[in-house]
Amino acid sequence: MTVLSVNVNKIAVLRNSRGGDEPDVVRAARTCLYAGAHGITVHPRPDQRHIRADDVLALAQLTRENGVELNIEGNPFAPPRPGYPGLVALCAQARPAQVTLVPDDDGQITSDHGFDFERDAERLRPLVAELKALGCRVSVFVDAGCPSLARAAAIGVDRIEIYTGPVAAALAAGQADNELQRCAQTAREAQALGLGVNAGHDLSQGNLQEFLEAVPGVLEVSIGHALFSEAIYAGLQRTLHQYLGILETSG
């Protein structure tokens, strides 16, 4: 069965927009785990726009206590700065089960492309080795149709994560056959190289089943934005009624 790792970045976005501690990232993650999620994902960025280093350490403790995996995403080339020690240093403190390397720049709103292994493989090699020495499974973000998966396998990574933004957009437009085939072929090529396959980005209740039916052997999906967006609608009526109940009983 494909496992679900819930990305809680959006909880931190909401918290940081107001300051203070609400909504509480750890409480939200705990709620997801109690509801049956198999793990937690975070993507701490150097600009600390959402998840911060202290959140990562608190979530590392939570996931250890609950016997589930923490997946930390990030750009291994981004230098440290105040409040952000760098991806490898943060992983050395948190010791996540999995690290997903992503080639995003500071200015990106969200991750939107995979690695170019012809360019980046040798730069990644020592970082992959360092992370694996910490006991982390290492995954790398790739585009569907990536032409150089063999280079990724050669530097010692354990898994790929297929960037699913394009296929999600194609599914929404009703024109997904080509994108689904590209994802499926990429998964098969990775598996033939001995790599596990994860997937993530813009996956939702509306497209997840069709994606998994088309793409063989996906081990893990990480979902955050859609999950919390959908949760707002699913829980809004109940929460509103609870507020109205308080007002009614308060005379």
C-alpha positions in Angstrom: 0.0 0.0 0.0 1.1 3.5 -0.7 1.7 5.5 2.5 0.6 9.0 3.2 3.1 11.6 4.6 1.2 14.8 5.5 3.1 18.0 4.7 2.3 20.5 7.6 3.9 23.6 6.0 0.6 25.3 5.5 -0.1 25.2 9.2 3.1 27.1 9.8 2.2 29.6 7.0 -1.0 30.4 8.9 0.7 30.7 12.2 3.5 32.9 10.9 1.0 35.2 9.2 -0.3 36.3 12.6 2.6 35.5 15.0 2.3 33.6 18.2 1.7 29.9 18.4 -1.6 29.2 16.7 -2.3 27.1 14.9 0.1 24.8 16.6 2.2 22.8 14.0 2.9 19.9 16.4 -0.8 19.7 17.4 -1.8 19.6 13.8 0.7 16.9 13.0 -0.4 14.9 16.1 -4.0 15.1 14.9 -3.0 13.8 11.5 -1.1 10.9 13.0 -4.0 10.0 15.3 -6.3 10.0 12.3 -4.1 7.4 10.6 -1.4 9.3 8.6 1.7 7.3 8.1 4.2 10.1 8.5 4.9 13.8 8.5 6.7 15.9 5.9 8.2 19.4 6.3 10.1 21.7 3.9 12.0 24.2 6.0 13.2 27.0 3.8 16.1 29.3 4.6 13.8 32.4 4.7 11.7 30.7 7.4 8.5 31.6 5.6 6.7 28.6 7.2 8.4 25.7 9.0 11.3 26.8 11.2 14.2 24.8 12.6 12.5 24.6 16.1 9.4 23.1 14.4 11.5 20.5 12.8 13.1 19.4 16.1 9.7 19.3 17.8 8.2 17.2 14.9 11.2 14.9 15.0 10.4 14.1 18.7 6.7 13.7 17.9 7.4 11.2 15.0 9.8 9.2 17.1 7.3 9.0 19.9 4.7 7.7 17.5 6.9 5.3 15.6 6.3 7.0 12.2 8.6 8.6 9.7 9.6 12.3 9.4 10.5 13.4 5.9 12.5 16.6 5.6 12.6 18.3 2.2 15.1 21.0 1.2 17.8 22.3 -1.1 21.1 20.8 0.0 23.0 23.6 -1.7 21.3 26.5 0.2 23.9 28.0 2.6 23.1 28.4 6.3 21.9 31.8 7.6 20.5 33.0 11.0 17.8 30.7 12.1 18.5 28.1 9.4 21.6 25.9 9.9 21.5 24.4 6.5 19.8 21.2 5.4 22.5 18.7 6.3 23.1 20.3 9.7 19.4 20.4 10.5 19.1 16.7 9.6 22.0 15.9 11.8 20.0 17.4 14.7 16.6 15.9 13.8 17.7 12.5 12.3 14.7 12.1 10.0 13.9 8.7 8.5 14.0 10.4 5.0 15.5 13.4 3.4 14.1 14.6 0.1 16.5 16.8 -1.8 14.8 19.5 -3.9 16.5 22.1 -6.2 14.4 25.1 -5.2 15.6 28.7 -5.0 14.7 31.1 -2.3 12.4 33.1 -4.5 10.2 30.1 -5.5 6.7 30.1 -4.1 6.9 26.3 -4.1 9.0 23.5 -5.6 8.3 23.3 -9.4 11.1 21.2 -11.0 13.4 18.3 -10.5 17.2 18.0 -10.5 19.3 18.1 -13.6 21.6 15.2 -12.8 23.9 15.8 -15.7 24.7 19.1 -14.0 24.2 18.4 -10.3 25.0 14.7 -9.7 28.6 15.2 -8.6 27.7 18.1 -6.4 25.1 15.9 -4.8 27.2 12.8 -4.3 29.1 13.9 -1.1 25.9 15.3 0.4 24.0 12.1 -0.2 26.8 10.2 1.4 26.7 12.5 4.4 23.0 12.2 4.9 23.1 8.4 4.6 25.8 8.3 7.2 23.3 10.0 9.5 21.0 7.1 8.9 18.6 8.9 6.6 17.0 7.4 3.5 17.7 9.9 0.6 15.2 10.7 -2.1 15.6 13.2 -4.9 13.0 15.4 -6.6 12.7 14.5 -10.4 10.6 15.6 -13.3 8.5 13.0 -15.1 10.6 11.9 -18.1 13.9 12.7 -16.4 16.5 11.4 -18.8 19.3 10.7 -16.3 17.9 8.5 -13.6 21.0 6.3 -13.9 23.1 9.2 -12.7 20.9 9.5 -9.6 21.2 5.9 -8.8 25.0 6.1 -9.3 25.4 8.7 -6.6 23.7 6.5 -4.0 20.2 7.8 -3.6 17.5 5.4 -2.4 14.4 6.9 -4.0 13.1 9.4 -6.4 10.1 11.7 -5.8 8.2 12.4 -9.0 7.1 16.0 -9.3 3.4 15.6 -10.0 2.4 19.3 -10.6 2.2 18.8 -14.4 0.1 15.6 -14.2 -2.2 17.2 -11.7 -2.8 20.1 -14.0 -3.3 17.7 -16.9 -5.8 15.6 -14.9 -7.7 18.8 -14.1 -7.9 19.6 -17.8 -9.0 16.1 -18.7 -5.9 15.6 -20.9 -3.7 13.5 -18.7 -2.8 10.5 -20.8 0.6 11.7 -21.9 1.6 12.9 -18.5 0.4 9.8 -16.7 2.4 7.7 -19.2 5.5 9.8 -18.5 5.1 9.3 -14.8 4.6 5.6 -15.2 7.6 5.2 -17.4 9.8 7.2 -15.0 8.6 5.0 -12.1 9.4 1.8 -14.1 12.9 3.1 -15.0 13.6 4.0 -11.4 12.5 0.7 -10.2 14.6 -1.1 -12.7 17.6 0.8 -11.3 16.7 -0.4 -7.8 15.2 3.0 -6.7 12.0 3.4 -4.8 9.4 5.8 -6.0 7.6 8.6 -4.1 5.4 11.3 -5.5 4.1 14.7 -4.5 2.8 18.1 -5.5 -0.8 19.1 -6.2 -2.1 15.6 -5.5 -5.6 15.7 -4.0 -8.7 13.7 -3.5 -9.7 14.6 -7.0 -6.7 13.1 -8.7 -4.9 10.7 -6.3 -6.7 7.5 -7.2 -6.3 8.0 -11.0 -2.6 8.8 -10.6 -1.9 5.7 -8.4 -3.9 3.4 -10.8 -1.7 4.6 -13.7 1.7 4.7 -12.0 3.0 1.4 -10.6 4.6 0.8 -7.2 4.4 4.3 -5.6 5.7 3.8 -2.1 4.8 7.2 -0.6 2.8 10.4 -1.4 3.4 13.6 0.4 0.3 15.9 0.4 -0.2 19.1 2.3 -1.7 22.0 0.4 -4.7 20.2 -1.0 -5.3 18.2 2.2 -5.5 21.3 4.4 -7.5 23.2 1.8 -10.1 20.3 1.7 -10.1 20.1 5.5 -11.2 23.7 5.7 -14.3 23.0 3.8 -14.9 19.6 5.5 -14.7 21.1 9.0 -16.0 24.7 8.5 -19.7 23.9 9.0 -19.1 21.9 12.2 -16.8 24.6 13.6 -19.3 27.4 12.8 -22.1 25.4 14.5 -19.9 25.1 17.6 -19.4 28.8 17.8 -23.1 29.4 17.3 -23.8 26.9 20.1 -21.6 28.9 22.4 -23.4 32.1 21.6 -26.8 30.6 22.1 -26.0 29.2 25.5 -24.4 32.4 26.6 -27.7 34.2 26.4 
